[in-house]
Amino acid sequence: MSYLQKEIKNSVAVLTLDKPGEKVNTLDESMMVQFSEFLDELNTNDELRGAVLISGKKDNFIAGADIDMFKARDTAEELEELSLNGHEILNKIEASAKPVVVAIHGSCMGGGLELSLACDYRLASKHPKTVLALPEVKLGVIPGTGGTQRLPRLIGIQKALGYMLPGKNIYAHSAKKIGLVDELVHKDALEEAAIKAVLKIADKGPHQRKDKRSLVEKLLEGNPIGRSIIFSQARKKTMGQTKGNYPAPLYIIDSVEFGYKNGKKKGLEHEAVLFGKAGATSESRALVNLFFGITDAKKNPLADQVKPVKTIGVLGAGLMGSGIADVSINKGKYSVLLKDRTLEDAAKGEKVIWDELNKKSKKRIITPFERDEIASRLTGADSYDAFGKTDMVIEAVFEDLDLKRKIVAEVEAATDDDCIFASNTSSLPISDIAQGAKRPENIIGMHYFSPVQKMPLLEIITTPQTADWVTATAYEVGVKQGKTVIVVNDGPGFYTTRILAPYMNEALLLLEEGASIEFLDKIMKQFGYPVGPMALLDEVGMDVGAHVGETMAPMFDARGGKSSTKAKELMDAGFLGRKNKKGMYTYESKKKQVNTGIYQYFGGSARSNPDAETAQLRMALMMVNEAVYCLQEDILKSPTDGDLGAILGLGFPPFTGGPFRYIDLKGAKWVTEKLNEFTDTFGPRFKPAELLADMAKSRKDFYE
Ligand SMILES: NC(=O)c1ccc[n+]([C@@H]2O[C@H](COP(=O)([O-])OP(=O)(O)OC[C@H]3O[C@@H](n4cnc5c(N)ncnc54)[C@H](O)[C@@H]3O)[C@@H](O)[C@H]2O)c1
């Protein structure tokens, strides 16, 4: 199979990368071998003066290394060898006597960028879709094809770490500014400009680059003492952010540092060793599995039943409604009618969306023309007059069952028979909302997370009456909106809210027992959650927390639960959280402060913290055990859905792979024993789900 098409233009070989049958190019072993063979030809064929690498795919240069080849290798040694093979070819490009120029349009990620770094000259299109990154850290590995050595030498150590450690995107204009690409052109002019660049280098010698680093950067990076300060600060900052849960960022720092101490050649060899080490960790394996879970979820399981959707009505232009409208017009390219009670209320939501678009246009992520075009898809409304043309209506009005039922009736009257009604409720059972509906088969839950623009998950909830085409179509809309979709069955709190509730409840019980607010947040961040439970309660809002707690309490209490009523008490006392700047924290000054005033509701201001590990496990295992209950009760269709939902919706520590992979990692036996121990000490709410206890007995894993 040929991945590279070669054409000779003006004595320059134009190599078009085009992986047959795939939407995007990924770098795999066959492509690398073909590169290597081509390089031999380039350097022996006197007719050729150099080469251009360009992509034949739309809006994609190379999306990264093919992760299958990574997954197929288990041991550090095998992974190290993979990295060394890649080095060999990239070193060959770098050493080529004839110039190799890369012409980048679209995403240029991971191995794609590393390949580009080995070339003599980098051209990129000015297009907003052109984005470069070394995101390997997100898979728990390090850039393993020279990235940790070539990037810092090109743009500076601090900038390179700033991009590699979080795996951050670099858009075309920034890439030019920092010297990562040498020239920007219109995408249609890429090939011609690249051929010119080859000929220029062939005639006049290597391109001379200006050092784009600031004076301070140059001073610090130019001597060993300055560099050791940079590396030690980077390690400190990384430990602060990862709490030591992710080894890969530290390996990246080690790799860069080693390369500066021992030179690039040795640096590359060491990079391969660290790539192998990082890739063999359980953290990396979990992140790779998560990646595959997300990729698989992009495929609609009911694709053949999807009905076309052009116009979406969104009801409620508040926090969630405006977010849903935003992703619908931006990513989904749908027309949206955004209706609120008054035109002024609708305009508030429209303004939020416009401001975001404007920001993107100012940052040159989109052009002013694109901004206006996207904005033109949105229309504010205070009536259902134009709703006859909607194919789907998503409601995000207040969390009130009677209001939602009233809205169902209004929408049914204003729309056609095959208009879907989706509710974004966070906890009301969808069957309850559908009660009394004329077309219950059209009703479904589409549960988004706040902030909708950023949070990657969409939890779709079906009732026994929901028609398959409705589920299929909602799935399609979610994927187009850029979401990872899971489909779960209806029940109190569905999946995500249901597993969040006992976790939050346990946090409140610990607070009642005497723990401090900052202690609880600190230990759960150490455990790997992005925010602690107290801060999360403030973000969600005490009113929402109280409402969810009340809705779910009967189910948990029937199983011997101990439901805290503190969220409701705090709500009644006016502590709503961030929305009124008064909750577990106060938000009056720039930095939020612990609200010690709250302690009067929790036994007074003298606090005494319990053992951190026990407290961490009490909270986390509540969530884990509840996830198993959800699988046992068919709320969840698979452990993969459970893992995706918990990580992407609630921030369950990604390096564990999700609650089900966490159980597999620790062993169902260990988790069951812990839960039994907690049942004896703290009460029957910790009783392990039967399915978990069975797994422990039969020593089975959720994933084979
Ligand atoms: N806030 C979250 O984090 C979150 C997350 C997931 C789901 N939800 C759910 O989303 C829904 C909305 O939450 P929110 O946080 O956006 O609330 P919000 O208070 O910010 O917005 C609600 C909007 O609905 C409007 N509204 C009320 N009655 C209406 C009617 N009859 N017709 C049209 N508009 C009407 C209000 O004017 C307001 O603009 C709730 O069901 C909530 O449970 C919220």
The ligand as an SDF file (V2000), in Angstrom:
LIG
                    3D

 44 48  0  0  0  0  0  0  0  0999 V2000
  -25.9350   24.6260   35.7390 N   0  0  0  0  0  0  0  0  0  0  0  0
  -25.4320   23.4330   35.5290 C   0  0  0  0  0  0  0  0  0  0  0  0
  -24.2690   23.1390   35.8440 O   0  0  0  0  0  0  0  0  0  0  0  0
  -26.2830   22.3900   34.8430 C   0  0  0  0  0  0  0  0  0  0  0  0
  -25.6830   21.2340   34.3150 C   0  0  0  0  0  0  0  0  0  0  0  0
  -26.4620   20.3010   33.6460 C   0  0  0  0  0  0  0  0  0  0  0  0
  -27.8160   20.5030   33.5430 C   0  0  0  0  0  0  0  0  0  0  0  0
  -28.4020   21.6260   34.0840 N   0  0  0  0  0  0  0  0  0  0  0  0
  -29.8420   21.8100   33.9170 C   0  0  0  0  0  0  0  0  0  0  0  0
  -30.0650   22.7520   32.8830 O   0  0  0  0  0  0  0  0  0  0  0  0
  -31.2690   23.4710   33.1310 C   0  0  0  0  0  0  0  0  0  0  0  0
  -30.9690   24.9620   33.0980 C   0  0  0  0  0  0  0  0  0  0  0  0
  -29.9690   25.2730   34.0430 O   0  0  0  0  0  0  0  0  0  0  0  0
  -29.1460   26.6420   33.9910 P   0  0  0  0  0  0  0  0  0  0  0  0
  -28.0570   26.4840   34.9750 O   0  0  0  0  0  0  0  0  0  0  0  0
  -28.8400   27.0020   32.6030 O   0  0  0  0  0  0  0  0  0  0  0  0
  -30.2110   27.6640   34.5710 O   0  0  0  0  0  0  0  0  0  0  0  0
  -30.3230   29.2520   34.3400 P   0  0  0  0  0  0  0  0  0  0  0  0
  -31.1040   29.7500   35.4850 O   0  0  0  0  0  0  0  0  0  0  0  0
  -28.9890   29.8330   34.0600 O   0  0  0  0  0  0  0  0  0  0  0  0
  -31.1700   29.3840   32.9990 O   0  0  0  0  0  0  0  0  0  0  0  0
  -32.5200   29.0310   32.8970 C   0  0  0  0  0  0  0  0  0  0  0  0
  -33.1130   29.9170   31.8300 C   0  0  0  0  0  0  0  0  0  0  0  0
  -34.4110   29.4300   31.5250 O   0  0  0  0  0  0  0  0  0  0  0  0
  -35.2190   30.5300   31.2690 C   0  0  0  0  0  0  0  0  0  0  0  0
  -36.6250   30.1370   31.3460 N   0  0  0  0  0  0  0  0  0  0  0  0
  -37.3550   29.8680   32.4400 C   0  0  0  0  0  0  0  0  0  0  0  0
  -38.6270   29.5430   32.0700 N   0  0  0  0  0  0  0  0  0  0  0  0
  -38.6730   29.6030   30.7220 C   0  0  0  0  0  0  0  0  0  0  0  0
  -39.6840   29.3730   29.7560 C   0  0  0  0  0  0  0  0  0  0  0  0
  -40.9000   29.0380   30.1200 N   0  0  0  0  0  0  0  0  0  0  0  0
  -39.3530   29.5070   28.4600 N   0  0  0  0  0  0  0  0  0  0  0  0
  -38.1150   29.8540   28.0720 C   0  0  0  0  0  0  0  0  0  0  0  0
  -37.1230   30.0890   28.9510 N   0  0  0  0  0  0  0  0  0  0  0  0
  -37.3850   29.9590   30.2510 C   0  0  0  0  0  0  0  0  0  0  0  0
  -34.8010   31.5400   32.3000 C   0  0  0  0  0  0  0  0  0  0  0  0
  -35.2020   32.8570   31.9620 O   0  0  0  0  0  0  0  0  0  0  0  0
  -33.2930   31.3640   32.2600 C   0  0  0  0  0  0  0  0  0  0  0  0
  -32.6980   32.2200   31.3010 O   0  0  0  0  0  0  0  0  0  0  0  0
  -31.7940   22.9460   34.4470 C   0  0  0  0  0  0  0  0  0  0  0  0
  -32.7170   21.9250   34.1870 O   0  0  0  0  0  0  0  0  0  0  0  0
  -30.5610   22.3770   35.1240 C   0  0  0  0  0  0  0  0  0  0  0  0
  -30.8610   21.3490   36.0380 O   0  0  0  0  0  0  0  0  0  0  0  0
  -27.6500   22.5710   34.7170 C   0  0  0  0  0  0  0  0  0  0  0  0
  1  2  1  0
  2  3  2  0
  2  4  1  0
  4  5  1  0
  4 44  2  0
  5  6  2  0
  6  7  1  0
  7  8  2  0
  8  9  1  0
  8 44  1  0
  9 10  1  0
  9 42  1  0
 10 11  1  0
 11 12  1  0
 11 40  1  0
 12 13  1  0
 13 14  1  0
 14 15  2  0
 14 16  1  0
 14 17  1  0
 17 18  1  0
 18 19  2  0
 18 20  1  0
 18 21  1  0
 21 22  1  0
 22 23  1  0
 23 24  1  0
 23 38  1  0
 24 25  1  0
 25 26  1  0
 25 36  1  0
 26 27  1  0
 26 35  1  0
 27 28  2  0
 28 29  1  0
 29 30  1  0
 29 35  2  0
 30 31  1  0
 30 32  2  0
 32 33  1  0
 33 34  2  0
 34 35  1  0
 36 37  1  0
 36 38  1  0
 38 39  1  0
 40 41  1  0
 40 42  1  0
 42 43  1  0
M  CHG  2   8   1  16  -1
M  END
$$$$
